[in-house]
Amino acid sequence: MTKTENEGRLYQRNSEDAEKRLGSIGGSSKNIQHEPNQILDSDRTGGNTNWRNIPIINGGGDFGKILSRVEKIEAEYICYLKAQEDRLRTRLNENLENQRKAIEEIQQLKNEIAELIINEMEKGETNEISETGDQTDR
């Protein structure tokens, strides 16, 4: 059986579902030094900086350009995050100050209400005393 005959058989066997397939099976992974889904320890911590030491071959400065672009994006993003953090801290401080003021005003209102109630109760007791006192004098 030749290679062409073998391919023809494969095509005939898979022709019905060829359009429905999402992909094909890849080749052997014998050349890979680690498991395909494994993250190397050196890459896991972000401490692997060997890529910075890759020699530039044939005068190509692409590595340096890409690195400088990445560092620029990183710097801009960190700047954005710090500005956002400052805005959030400012809003949080304003919120805490408004919360403190509201609690203070509510406590003052509670004290005023308590004083009014006490005054009304004292007036009521005075009226009761004077009413009972008037009856005993008569």
Buried (B, 14 or more C-beta within 10 A) or exposed (E): EEEEEEEEEEEEEEEEEEEEEEEEEEEEEEEEEEEEEEEEEEEEEEEEEEEEEEEEEEEEEEBEEEEEEEEEEEEEEEEEEEEEEEEEEEEEEEEEEEEEEEEEEEEEEEEEEEEEEEEEEEEEEEEEEEEEEEEEEE
